[in-house]
Amino acid sequence: MRKTYELAIVFLFFLLFGCGVIDQLTKITFHETASGLKYSILKTGDGTIPSDGDIVTIHYIAKLKDGTVIDNTYERDDPLTFHLGRGHVIRGWDEGLRLMSRGAKAEFVVPPHLAYGEKGFDKVPPNSTVIFKIELLEIKKPEEPSVSDPEIFTDITEGIKYSIIKAGEGKKIEEGLLVKVHYTGYFEDGEIFDNSVSRSEPFEFMAGEGMVIDGWDKAFKYLREGDKATLWIPYELAYGKTGRGPVSPETNIMFDVEILEVRKPVQPEPFSAANRDTLETISGLQYIIVKDGTGDKPEEGDVVVVHYTGYLFDGSIFDSSVKRGKPFKFVVGSRQVIPGWDKAIRYLNKGSKARIIIPPELAYGDKKVGIIPPSSTLIFDIELIDIKK
């Protein structure tokens, strides 16, 4: 009788662990879909399930099978928002999120063919299974684009067309002014590929300074604060022959835009670095401490909040968070910024101000980026406002 009992235990162990129904480490019960995605609902939601085209907002922690954390939106307090079913994320997410409801928490075990495949991505090695803990925070239905009748579009410049939906009465947009705008980007068939409204995140840029696609810089000169308009932009002035993200090569695109604010930017004052030591690292990066901070220096994985102004070697400004009046944050060591920034920020304490001189190989190399010429040495005045562990 004892032997039969032991055999039964062995058989049960094989069923539970050998077949992969229960994860051997976490003892979580998983279900497996026909595609090979394994999932477990850790907390049920309110019953509202997202469908194709819905705008979902999630928090997540991503790990490799050995437990290495490769990303964590909770740490940087930065949930991710995207359109479901549009190919903006890995296939495992597009499938798995349809199995969750708003407010639910789940764990996904995503095999390589539903994750990053044979090539891998960033910290994910090729052919890796990736484990995600996901919380589905919000589901929104997308805004309907106000696709105007093509007959009432007006040609403005270089093939760009526009239609004013509602005329504003504010300041006219001119080169060098700061523009705050809400937008919905969509294809000619009405399919939305991006939407700042659903994220509640207006976009800000400096008009005429190469911070946006050429079509925007050219079209916005015809708009003013308070305008609501639809823009039709030919692919040559959008994402060209290569495309980007969900926008395929040689694709004409449209935008509904609402101009929320137009104002003069704050003019940044260059740091006074005279008579201060210039320190150089083995990589060729140079930095000058203009003001000492206090406390620890940031480490890999920390979220840092900075103000910065970027200069070309001739002293002209190509980008500035100071002008926009909005600090910039990024995760140290996550490749969200150029290599020179990732290296330089680790030499600063909270509250520090420094001038950073970055050679081309630690910046944009031999590529032209916006108004930055190829092979440019870049100069940044950076203030490290905060460090979040």
C-alpha positions as CSV (number, residue, x, y, z in Angstrom):
1,M,0.0,0.0,0.0
2,R,2.9,2.4,0.9
3,K,4.5,1.7,-2.5
4,T,1.3,2.5,-4.4
5,Y,1.0,5.8,-2.5
6,E,4.6,6.8,-3.4
7,L,3.9,5.9,-7.0
8,A,0.8,8.1,-7.0
9,I,2.8,11.0,-5.5
10,V,5.5,10.6,-8.3
11,F,2.8,10.5,-10.9
12,L,1.1,13.7,-9.5
13,F,4.5,15.4,-9.4
14,F,5.0,14.5,-13.1
15,L,1.6,15.9,-14.0
16,L,2.1,19.2,-12.2
17,F,5.8,19.9,-12.8
18,G,6.8,17.8,-15.8
19,C,3.9,19.1,-17.9
20,G,4.7,22.7,-16.8
21,V,1.2,23.4,-15.4
22,I,2.7,24.8,-12.2
23,D,5.9,26.9,-12.3
24,Q,8.5,25.1,-10.3
25,L,9.8,28.1,-8.5
26,T,6.7,30.3,-7.9
27,K,4.1,27.5,-7.7
28,I,1.8,29.7,-9.9
29,T,-0.7,27.8,-12.0
30,F,-0.3,28.6,-15.7
31,H,-2.5,28.1,-18.7
32,E,-1.1,27.7,-22.2
33,T,-2.6,29.1,-25.3
34,A,-2.3,27.5,-28.8
35,S,0.5,29.9,-29.7
36,G,2.7,28.8,-26.7
37,L,2.0,31.8,-24.4
38,K,1.8,30.8,-20.8
39,Y,-0.3,33.0,-18.5
40,S,-1.6,33.1,-15.0
41,I,-4.1,35.6,-13.7
42,L,-2.8,36.7,-10.3
43,K,-5.6,39.2,-9.5
44,T,-8.9,39.6,-11.4
45,G,-10.1,42.9,-12.6
46,D,-13.5,44.5,-13.2
47,G,-14.5,42.4,-16.2
48,T,-13.8,45.0,-18.9
49,I,-11.6,43.3,-21.5
50,P,-9.7,45.3,-24.1
51,S,-10.1,44.6,-27.8
52,D,-8.2,45.5,-31.0
53,G,-7.5,49.3,-31.3
54,D,-8.2,50.0,-27.6
55,I,-5.6,52.2,-25.8
56,V,-4.3,50.3,-22.8
57,T,-2.0,51.6,-20.0
58,I,0.0,49.0,-18.1
59,H,2.7,48.7,-15.5
60,Y,5.1,45.8,-15.8
61,I,8.2,44.1,-14.6
62,A,10.2,42.1,-17.1
63,K,12.7,39.4,-16.2
64,L,14.8,36.7,-18.0
65,K,14.4,33.1,-16.9
66,D,17.5,33.4,-14.6
67,G,15.7,36.2,-12.7
68,T,17.6,39.1,-14.2
69,V,15.3,42.2,-14.2
70,I,15.5,43.9,-17.6
71,D,12.9,46.6,-17.2
72,N,10.5,47.9,-14.5
73,T,8.0,50.7,-15.1
74,Y,7.1,50.8,-11.4
75,E,10.7,51.8,-10.5
76,R,10.7,54.8,-12.9
77,D,7.0,55.6,-12.2
78,D,6.3,55.5,-15.9
79,P,3.4,53.3,-17.1
80,L,3.3,52.4,-20.7
81,T,0.4,53.3,-23.0
82,F,-0.1,51.9,-26.5
83,H,-2.8,50.7,-28.9
84,L,-3.6,47.0,-28.6
85,G,-3.3,44.8,-31.7
86,R,-1.5,47.3,-33.8
87,G,1.9,45.6,-33.6
88,H,3.4,48.3,-31.3
89,V,4.5,45.7,-28.8
90,I,5.6,42.1,-28.8
91,R,3.0,39.5,-30.0
92,G,2.9,37.9,-26.5
93,W,1.5,41.1,-25.1
94,D,-1.0,41.7,-27.9
95,E,-2.3,38.2,-27.2
96,G,-2.0,38.1,-23.4
97,L,-3.6,41.4,-22.6
98,R,-6.8,40.3,-24.3
99,L,-7.0,37.6,-21.5
100,M,-7.0,40.3,-18.8
101,S,-9.6,42.8,-17.6
102,R,-9.1,46.3,-16.3
103,G,-7.4,46.3,-12.9
104,A,-6.2,42.7,-13.3
105,K,-2.6,41.5,-12.6
106,A,-1.1,38.6,-14.5
107,E,2.2,36.8,-15.2
108,F,3.1,35.9,-18.7
109,V,5.8,33.5,-19.8
110,V,6.5,34.6,-23.4
111,P,8.5,32.2,-25.6
112,P,11.1,33.7,-28.1
113,H,8.8,33.6,-31.1
114,L,6.2,35.7,-29.3
115,A,8.9,38.0,-27.8
116,Y,12.1,39.2,-29.4
117,G,12.9,36.1,-31.5
118,E,16.3,35.1,-32.8
119,K,17.7,38.7,-32.8
120,G,16.9,39.6,-29.2
121,F,16.6,43.3,-28.1
122,D,18.7,45.5,-25.9
123,K,19.2,43.5,-22.7
124,V,17.3,40.5,-24.0
125,P,19.7,37.9,-25.6
126,P,18.6,36.1,-28.8
127,N,16.1,33.2,-28.5
128,S,15.1,34.3,-24.9
129,T,12.0,33.4,-23.1
130,V,10.9,36.6,-21.2
131,I,8.7,36.6,-18.0
132,F,6.4,39.6,-17.4
133,K,4.4,40.6,-14.4
134,I,1.7,43.0,-15.8
135,E,-0.9,45.2,-14.3
136,L,-3.6,46.5,-16.6
137,L,-4.3,49.9,-15.3
138,E,-6.6,51.5,-17.9
139,I,-8.5,50.8,-21.1
140,K,-9.7,53.6,-23.3
141,K,-11.5,53.6,-26.6
142,P,-9.6,55.6,-29.2
143,E,-10.7,59.0,-30.4
144,E,-12.3,59.0,-33.8
145,P,-10.1,61.0,-36.2
146,S,-11.9,63.9,-37.8
147,V,-10.9,62.9,-41.3
148,S,-12.0,65.9,-43.4
149,D,-13.4,65.6,-46.9
150,P,-10.3,65.7,-49.2
151,E,-12.2,68.2,-51.3
152,I,-12.0,70.8,-48.6
153,F,-8.3,70.5,-47.9
154,T,-6.2,73.5,-48.8
155,D,-2.7,73.0,-50.3
156,I,-0.2,75.0,-48.3
157,T,3.4,74.1,-49.1
158,E,5.4,71.3,-50.7
159,G,2.5,68.9,-51.0
160,I,1.2,69.4,-47.5
161,K,-2.6,70.0,-47.1
162,Y,-4.6,71.2,-44.2
163,S,-8.2,71.9,-43.1
164,I,-9.0,74.2,-40.2
165,I,-11.7,72.5,-38.1
166,K,-11.8,75.4,-35.6
167,A,-10.0,78.7,-35.9
168,G,-8.1,80.0,-32.9
169,E,-7.3,83.6,-32.0
170,G,-4.0,83.3,-30.3
171,K,-0.3,83.9,-31.1
172,K,0.8,82.8,-34.6
173,I,3.4,80.0,-34.6
174,E,6.8,81.3,-35.7
175,E,10.3,79.8,-35.7
176,G,11.8,79.6,-32.2
177,L,8.5,79.6,-30.3
178,L,7.5,76.8,-28.0
179,V,4.4,75.0,-29.1
180,K,2.3,72.7,-26.9
181,V,-0.1,70.5,-28.9
182,H,-2.4,67.6,-28.6
183,Y,-2.5,65.3,-31.6
184,T,-3.9,62.1,-33.1
185,G,-1.9,60.5,-35.9
186,Y,-3.6,58.2,-38.4
187,F,-3.3,56.6,-41.8
188,E,-5.4,57.6,-44.7
189,D,-7.8,54.8,-44.0
190,G,-8.5,56.3,-40.6
191,E,-6.4,53.8,-38.5
192,I,-4.8,55.6,-35.6
193,F,-1.1,55.0,-35.0
194,D,-0.4,57.5,-32.2
195,N,-2.5,59.7,-29.9
196,S,-1.3,62.1,-27.2
197,V,-4.9,62.8,-26.1
198,S,-5.5,59.3,-24.8
199,R,-2.2,59.5,-22.8
200,S,-3.2,62.9,-21.4
201,E,0.3,64.0,-22.4
202,P,0.5,67.1,-24.6
203,F,3.6,67.2,-26.8
204,E,5.9,70.2,-26.8
205,F,8.5,71.3,-29.3
206,M,10.4,74.3,-30.6
207,A,9.0,75.4,-33.9
208,G,11.4,75.4,-36.9
209,E,14.3,73.8,-35.0
210,G,14.2,70.2,-36.5
211,M,12.7,68.6,-33.4
212,V,9.7,67.1,-35.4
213,I,9.1,65.7,-38.8
214,D,9.6,68.2,-41.7
215,G,5.9,68.1,-42.4
216,W,5.1,69.5,-39.0
217,D,7.7,72.2,-39.0
218,K,6.4,73.4,-42.4
219,A,2.7,73.0,-41.6
220,F,2.6,74.6,-38.2
221,K,3.8,77.9,-39.6
222,Y,0.2,78.2,-40.9
223,L,-1.4,77.7,-37.5
224,R,-1.9,79.7,-34.3
225,E,-2.8,79.1,-30.7
226,G,-6.3,77.7,-30.3
227,D,-6.5,76.2,-33.8
228,K,-7.9,72.8,-34.4
229,A,-6.8,71.4,-37.8
230,T,-6.3,68.3,-39.8
231,L,-3.0,68.0,-41.6
232,W,-2.2,65.7,-44.6
233,I,1.5,65.1,-44.9
234,P,3.2,63.3,-47.8
235,Y,5.6,60.5,-46.9
236,E,8.6,62.5,-48.1
237,L,8.0,65.0,-45.3
238,A,7.0,62.3,-42.8
239,Y,9.0,59.1,-42.3
240,G,10.2,58.8,-45.9
241,K,11.3,55.6,-47.6
242,T,12.3,53.8,-44.4
243,G,9.2,54.4,-42.2
244,R,9.3,54.3,-38.4
245,G,7.5,52.1,-35.8
246,P,4.0,51.4,-37.0
247,V,4.4,53.7,-40.0
248,S,5.4,51.7,-43.1
249,P,7.8,53.0,-45.7
250,E,6.4,55.6,-48.2
251,T,3.3,56.1,-46.2
252,N,1.3,59.4,-46.3
253,I,0.0,60.3,-42.8
254,M,-2.6,62.6,-41.3
255,F,-2.8,64.4,-38.0
256,D,-5.6,66.0,-36.0
257,V,-3.9,68.8,-34.0
258,E,-5.1,71.2,-31.3
259,I,-2.7,74.0,-30.5
260,L,-2.9,74.4,-26.8
261,E,-0.2,77.1,-26.2
262,V,2.3,79.1,-28.1
263,R,4.9,81.1,-26.1
264,K,8.4,82.4,-26.1
265,P,10.7,79.9,-24.4
266,V,12.9,80.6,-21.5
267,Q,16.4,81.6,-22.7
268,P,19.0,79.4,-21.0
269,E,22.1,81.0,-19.6
270,P,25.3,79.1,-20.5
271,F,27.1,77.8,-17.4
272,S,30.2,79.8,-16.4
273,A,32.9,77.2,-16.7
274,A,35.9,79.6,-16.8
275,N,38.9,78.8,-14.5
276,R,37.5,75.3,-13.6
277,D,39.2,72.0,-14.2
278,T,38.3,70.0,-17.2
279,L,38.4,66.3,-16.4
280,E,38.7,63.6,-19.0
281,T,37.7,59.9,-18.8
282,I,39.4,57.1,-20.7
283,S,36.5,57.0,-23.1
284,G,37.3,60.6,-24.3
285,L,34.4,62.1,-22.4
286,Q,35.2,65.5,-20.8
287,Y,33.3,67.2,-17.9
288,I,33.6,70.3,-15.8
289,I,31.9,70.5,-12.4
290,V,30.4,74.0,-12.3
291,K,28.5,73.5,-9.0
292,D,29.0,70.6,-6.5
293,G,26.0,68.6,-5.4
294,T,25.5,66.4,-2.3
295,G,24.8,62.8,-1.6
296,D,25.2,59.7,-3.7
297,K,25.9,59.6,-7.4
298,P,23.4,57.7,-9.6
299,E,23.9,54.1,-10.4
300,E,22.6,51.8,-13.1
301,G,18.8,51.4,-12.9
302,D,18.3,54.7,-11.0
303,V,15.8,57.2,-12.5
304,V,17.4,60.7,-12.8
305,V,15.7,64.0,-13.4
306,V,17.7,66.6,-15.2
307,H,17.5,70.0,-16.9
308,Y,19.9,70.4,-19.8
309,T,20.8,72.6,-22.8
310,G,22.7,71.1,-25.7
311,Y,25.1,73.2,-27.8
312,L,26.9,72.6,-31.0
313,F,30.6,73.5,-31.0
314,D,29.8,76.9,-32.5
315,G,27.7,77.7,-29.5
316,S,24.3,77.4,-31.2
317,I,21.6,75.6,-29.2
318,F,20.1,72.5,-30.7
319,D,17.9,71.3,-27.8
320,S,17.0,72.5,-24.3
321,S,14.7,71.3,-21.5
322,V,15.2,74.7,-19.9
323,K,13.5,76.4,-22.9
324,R,10.6,74.0,-22.6
325,G,10.3,74.5,-18.9
326,K,10.0,70.8,-18.4
327,P,12.8,68.6,-16.8
328,F,13.8,65.4,-18.6
329,K,14.0,62.0,-16.9
330,F,15.6,58.7,-17.9
331,V,16.8,55.4,-16.4
332,V,20.6,55.2,-16.1
333,G,22.2,52.4,-18.1
334,S,19.0,51.6,-20.1
335,R,20.2,53.1,-23.4
336,Q,17.4,55.7,-23.4
337,V,20.0,58.4,-24.0
338,I,23.3,58.7,-25.9
339,P,26.3,56.8,-24.4
340,G,28.0,60.0,-23.3
341,W,25.0,60.9,-21.1
342,D,24.9,57.5,-19.5
343,K,28.6,57.8,-18.7
344,A,28.6,61.4,-17.6
345,I,25.6,61.4,-15.3
346,R,27.4,58.9,-13.0
347,Y,30.0,61.5,-12.1
348,L,27.4,63.9,-10.7
349,N,25.7,64.2,-7.3
350,K,22.1,65.4,-6.8
351,G,22.1,69.2,-7.2
352,S,25.3,69.2,-9.3
353,K,25.7,71.4,-12.4
354,A,28.2,70.4,-15.0
355,R,29.3,71.0,-18.5
356,I,29.7,67.8,-20.5
357,I,31.8,67.6,-23.7
358,I,30.8,64.5,-25.7
359,P,32.9,63.3,-28.7
360,P,31.0,62.0,-31.8
361,E,31.5,58.3,-31.0
362,L,29.7,58.8,-27.7
363,A,26.9,60.9,-29.3
364,Y,25.4,60.4,-32.7
365,G,28.5,59.3,-34.6
366,D,28.6,60.0,-38.3
367,K,24.8,60.3,-38.5
368,K,22.9,63.6,-39.0
369,V,20.2,64.0,-36.3
370,G,17.8,66.9,-36.7
371,I,20.0,70.0,-37.0
372,I,23.1,68.2,-35.6
373,P,25.6,67.6,-38.4
374,P,27.4,64.2,-38.7
375,S,30.5,63.6,-36.6
376,S,29.6,66.4,-34.2
377,T,31.2,67.0,-30.8
378,L,28.3,68.0,-28.5
379,I,28.3,70.2,-25.4
380,F,25.7,69.9,-22.7
381,D,25.1,72.1,-19.6
382,I,23.3,69.6,-17.2
383,E,21.8,70.1,-13.8
384,L,21.0,66.9,-11.9
385,I,17.8,67.7,-10.1
386,D,16.9,64.4,-8.5
387,I,17.8,60.7,-8.2
388,K,15.2,58.1,-7.6
389,K,16.3,54.6,-6.6
